[in-house]
Amino acid sequence: MRLLRVWKIQIALVLSVAAAAARADVLKIVVDDTIHPIVVERVDRAIQEARRIHADALLIELRTPGGLMSSMEQIIHKVLDAPLPVIIYVTPSGNGASSAGFFILEAADVAAMAPGTNTGAAHPVLGGGGVMDPVMKEKLENYAASLMRSYAGKRGRNVEVAESAVRQSKSFTADEALSQHLVDYIATSDADLFRQMEGKTVARFDGSKVVLHLSGKPVQTYEMTLRQRILSSLINPNLIVVLFPIAMLAIWAEFNHPGAVVPGVVGFIALLLALYVLNLLPYRSIALVMMLAAFISFALEAKFQTHGVLTVSGIALLVLGMILLVDAPIPEMRVRVWTALAVAIPLGLITVFLMSLALRARRNKVVTGEQGLIGATGVVTMPLVPAGKVLLRGALWDAVAPGNVEVGTQIVVRGIENLVLRVEPVSQTAALSPART
């Protein structure tokens, strides 16, 4: 019994030491991106990891120009429901948290900014940057303002000023945000922020209160997974409009040269990546139709030679499709015009050129194999009665004719079956042909 008690004590000590070694008092993630579904996933996993390791707080270093409203709302929900205090810190100097970033900043248990940063400009805009009709504009403004009011006041923020950033697109420097009670602290670093918060009581959104003791505590950075890194890079719309045409060209090359394998694999992977990333973004289906119609125009140009009319229309469709592809509210998440032009014009010209070569090759007469013998002329070396031998391209062939043909007569090949040529005398062929003047 004594030995068993000793073992239990030792096991408990080992587990406590392991737990202490794995514990991070503050878990930190860095969000330096537009707000999209991958950022939602990162925030959610960081909150889960912080709870797993029993961290005292989660620190989110934020710098963003804004992003998707749907993703923003999901992040706000996760921050408000987090089981531990969430600190959002806009840093370093020269950066900002605009538009959707402002909503997220105001949702934090503790909101802080570095000197020289800015926030605000949170007026909702239509995807694609278009002009909204008055009714839709009013509805979106009222919804966004009510969303801000639903949690900003409970966080102890200045609701009236926060709402002005939504309705009037006001922006604030770090000093202005602090003086107007939009943020709680201005700090030059993480350590400075923790020092200022030391011993302060934070009221959680659920009504509970937590006293923060983070000064001097270790900070563990929660890095992005490989999958998140890849998707964060691919979620750039300007990269999608490169992937999609590459996929189309590669798949066309595979169909044109069956068995090449490499073009098919490359095209299939590029197409899957493009469609997967598009699924994460608000896209327009009509834009995809326009891009497909562009490739059809290129194929018709190669076939019918319309002197560039279909090529120009195809390039125009491709450019418009690329520009309209992603229905995002901020320029950073839309396809740039110069990117669309730089991809569409060379791609259109190259596609028409390659398709023209392929179609021309298909029209050319076959000169090799069995098909290459059709129409070739030779000389009878053994009388055809009606079977015999003919000399054709330096080789002797078994041949059969419709009638008897003498040795030395020139013949023309009309067909081949089981390596036996079906031939006719050249003179007979000429006689059957219509006279020309």
Backbone hydrogen bonds, N-H to C=O, Kabsch-Sander energy under -0.5 kcal/mol:
donor,donor_aa,acceptor,acceptor_aa,energy
5,R,1,M,-2.2
6,V,2,R,-2.2
7,W,3,L,-2.2
8,K,4,L,-2.2
9,I,5,R,-2.3
10,Q,6,V,-2.5
11,I,7,W,-2.8
12,A,8,K,-2.4
13,L,9,I,-2.4
14,V,10,Q,-2.6
15,L,11,I,-2.6
16,S,12,A,-2.3
17,V,13,L,-2.4
18,A,14,V,-2.5
19,A,15,L,-2.5
20,A,16,S,-2.3
21,A,17,V,-2.3
22,A,18,A,-2.1
23,R,19,A,-1.1
26,V,218,P,-1.2
27,L,57,A,-2.1
28,K,220,Q,-3.0
29,I,59,L,-2.3
31,V,29,I,-0.6
31,V,61,E,-3.2
32,D,30,V,-0.8
33,D,63,R,-0.7
35,I,66,G,-2.3
36,H,34,T,-0.8
39,V,36,H,-1.0
40,V,36,H,-1.6
41,E,37,P,-2.1
42,R,38,I,-2.1
43,V,39,V,-2.5
44,D,40,V,-2.4
45,R,41,E,-2.6
46,A,42,R,-2.2
47,I,43,V,-2.2
48,Q,44,D,-2.1
49,E,45,R,-2.5
50,A,46,A,-2.6
51,R,47,I,-2.1
52,R,48,Q,-2.1
53,I,49,E,-2.3
54,H,51,R,-0.8
55,A,50,A,-2.8
56,D,25,D,-2.0
57,A,25,D,-1.0
58,L,85,P,-2.5
59,L,27,L,-3.3
60,I,58,L,-0.5
60,I,87,I,-3.4
61,E,29,I,-2.6
61,E,59,L,-0.6
62,L,60,I,-0.7
62,L,89,Y,-2.1
63,R,31,V,-2.2
64,T,96,G,-1.9
68,L,35,I,-2.8
72,M,68,L,-2.3
73,E,69,M,-2.4
74,Q,70,S,-1.6
75,I,71,S,-2.2
76,I,72,M,-2.5
77,H,73,E,-2.3
78,K,74,Q,-2.1
79,V,75,I,-2.5
80,L,76,I,-2.6
81,D,77,H,-1.7
82,A,79,V,-0.9
87,I,58,L,-3.4
87,I,85,P,-0.5
88,I,86,V,-0.5
88,I,110,V,-2.5
89,Y,60,I,-2.7
89,Y,87,I,-0.5
90,V,112,A,-2.5
91,T,62,L,-0.8
91,T,89,Y,-0.8
94,G,116,G,-1.5
95,N,92,P,-1.6
97,A,118,N,-2.1
98,S,64,T,-2.2
99,S,120,G,-2.4
101,G,98,S,-2.9
102,F,99,S,-1.0
103,F,99,S,-1.3
104,I,100,A,-2.0
105,L,101,G,-2.4
106,E,102,F,-2.2
107,A,103,F,-0.8
107,A,104,I,-0.7
108,A,105,L,-1.3
109,D,86,V,-1.6
110,V,86,V,-1.6
112,A,88,I,-2.6
113,M,185,Y,-1.9
114,A,90,V,-2.5
117,T,114,A,-1.4
118,N,95,N,-1.1
119,T,172,F,-2.3
120,G,97,A,-1.1
121,A,170,K,-3.0
122,A,165,A,-1.5
126,L,130,G,-0.6
128,G,328,A,-3.6
129,G,126,L,-2.3
130,G,127,G,-0.5
137,K,133,D,-2.6
138,E,134,P,-2.3
139,K,135,V,-2.3
140,L,136,M,-2.6
141,E,137,K,-2.3
142,N,138,E,-2.5
143,Y,139,K,-2.3
144,A,140,L,-2.8
145,A,141,E,-2.7
146,S,142,N,-2.3
147,L,143,Y,-2.2
148,M,144,A,-2.1
149,R,145,A,-2.4
150,S,146,S,-1.7
151,Y,147,L,-0.6
151,Y,148,M,-1.1
152,A,148,M,-2.4
153,G,149,R,-0.7
155,R,151,Y,-1.4
156,G,153,G,-1.6
157,R,152,A,-2.5
158,N,181,H,-1.7
159,V,157,R,-1.1
162,A,158,N,-2.5
163,E,159,V,-2.5
164,S,160,E,-1.3
165,A,161,V,-1.1
166,V,162,A,-0.7
166,V,163,E,-0.5
167,R,163,E,-2.8
168,Q,164,S,-2.2
170,K,164,S,-1.1
172,F,119,T,-3.4
174,A,117,T,-1.3
177,A,173,T,-2.7
178,L,174,A,-2.1
179,S,175,D,-2.6
180,Q,176,E,-1.8
181,H,178,L,-1.4
182,L,177,A,-3.3
183,V,177,A,-1.1
184,D,111,A,-3.1
185,Y,111,A,-1.4
187,A,113,M,-1.9
193,L,189,S,-2.3
194,F,190,D,-2.6
195,R,191,A,-2.1
196,Q,192,D,-2.0
197,M,193,L,-1.7
198,E,194,F,-0.9
198,E,195,R,-0.6
199,G,212,L,-3.2
200,K,197,M,-2.7
202,V,210,V,-3.7
204,R,202,V,-0.7
204,R,208,S,-3.5
207,G,204,R,-1.6
210,V,202,V,-2.6
212,L,200,K,-2.7
212,L,210,V,-0.6
217,K,214,L,-2.1
220,Q,26,V,-2.8
221,T,219,V,-0.5
222,Y,28,K,-3.5
223,E,221,T,-0.9
229,R,225,T,-2.3
230,I,226,L,-2.4
231,L,227,R,-2.7
232,S,228,Q,-2.4
233,S,229,R,-1.6
234,L,230,I,-2.4
235,I,231,L,-1.9
236,N,233,S,-0.9
239,L,236,N,-1.7
240,I,236,N,-1.4
241,V,237,P,-1.8
242,V,239,L,-0.9
243,L,239,L,-2.2
244,F,240,I,-2.6
246,I,242,V,-1.6
247,A,243,L,-2.4
248,M,244,F,-2.1
249,L,245,P,-2.7
250,A,246,I,-2.7
251,I,247,A,-2.4
252,W,248,M,-2.2
253,A,249,L,-2.4
254,E,250,A,-1.9
255,F,251,I,-2.2
256,N,252,W,-2.1
257,H,253,A,-1.7
260,A,257,H,-1.8
262,V,260,A,-2.9
265,V,261,V,-2.7
266,V,262,V,-2.7
267,G,263,P,-2.8
268,F,264,G,-2.5
269,I,265,V,-2.4
270,A,266,V,-2.6
271,L,267,G,-2.5
272,L,268,F,-2.4
273,L,269,I,-2.6
274,A,270,A,-2.4
275,L,271,L,-2.6
276,Y,272,L,-2.5
277,V,273,L,-2.6
278,L,274,A,-2.3
279,N,275,L,-1.6
280,L,276,Y,-0.6
280,L,277,V,-1.3
281,L,277,V,-0.5
281,L,278,L,-1.1
283,Y,281,L,-1.0
284,R,325,L,-2.2
285,S,283,Y,-0.5
287,A,284,R,-0.5
288,L,284,R,-1.0
289,V,285,S,-1.9
290,M,286,I,-2.1
291,M,287,A,-1.9
292,L,288,L,-2.3
293,A,289,V,-2.5
294,A,290,M,-1.6
295,F,291,M,-1.4
296,I,292,L,-1.8
297,S,293,A,-2.1
298,F,294,A,-2.0
299,A,295,F,-2.1
300,L,296,I,-2.3
301,E,297,S,-2.2
302,A,298,F,-2.0
303,K,299,A,-1.5
304,F,300,L,-3.0
305,Q,301,E,-2.0
309,V,306,T,-1.3
312,V,308,G,-2.6
313,S,309,V,-2.2
314,G,310,L,-2.4
315,I,311,T,-2.5
316,A,312,V,-2.5
317,L,313,S,-2.4
318,L,314,G,-2.4
319,V,315,I,-2.6
320,L,316,A,-2.5
321,G,317,L,-2.6
322,M,318,L,-2.3
323,I,319,V,-2.5
324,L,320,L,-2.4
325,L,321,G,-0.7
325,L,322,M,-0.6
327,D,282,P,-3.7
327,D,325,L,-0.6
328,A,326,V,-1.3
333,M,330,I,-1.7
334,R,331,P,-1.9
340,A,336,R,-2.2
341,L,337,V,-2.5
342,A,338,W,-2.5
343,V,339,T,-1.7
344,A,340,A,-3.0
345,I,341,L,-1.9
347,L,343,V,-1.7
348,G,344,A,-2.8
349,L,345,I,-2.2
350,I,346,P,-2.7
351,T,347,L,-2.6
352,V,348,G,-2.3
353,F,349,L,-2.2
354,L,350,I,-2.7
355,M,351,T,-2.6
356,S,352,V,-2.2
357,L,353,F,-2.0
358,A,354,L,-2.2
359,L,355,M,-2.6
360,R,356,S,-2.5
361,A,357,L,-2.2
362,R,358,A,-1.7
363,R,359,L,-1.6
364,N,360,R,-1.5
372,G,368,T,-1.0
373,L,369,G,-0.5
373,L,370,E,-1.4
374,I,370,E,-0.6
374,I,371,Q,-0.7
375,G,413,V,-2.4
376,A,373,L,-2.2
378,G,411,I,-2.2
379,V,391,L,-2.0
380,V,409,T,-2.1
381,T,389,K,-1.9
382,M,389,K,-1.8
384,L,405,V,-2.2
385,V,383,P,-0.8
385,V,387,A,-1.8
388,G,399,A,-2.4
389,K,382,M,-1.1
390,V,397,W,-2.2
391,L,379,V,-3.5
392,L,390,V,-0.6
392,L,395,A,-3.1
395,A,392,L,-1.2
397,W,390,V,-2.7
398,D,419,L,-0.5
399,A,388,G,-2.3
400,V,421,L,-2.5
401,A,386,P,-2.2
405,V,384,L,-2.0
408,G,380,V,-2.8
409,T,406,E,-1.4
411,I,378,G,-2.4
412,V,424,E,-2.7
413,V,376,A,-2.7
414,R,422,R,-3.5
415,G,422,R,-1.2
417,E,420,V,-2.3
420,V,417,E,-1.4
421,L,398,D,-2.7
421,L,419,L,-0.5
422,R,415,G,-2.6
423,V,400,V,-2.3
423,V,421,L,-0.6
424,E,412,V,-1.9
426,V,410,Q,-2.8
429,T,425,P,-2.0
430,A,426,V,-2.5
431,A,427,S,-2.1
432,L,428,Q,-1.8
433,S,429,T,-1.0
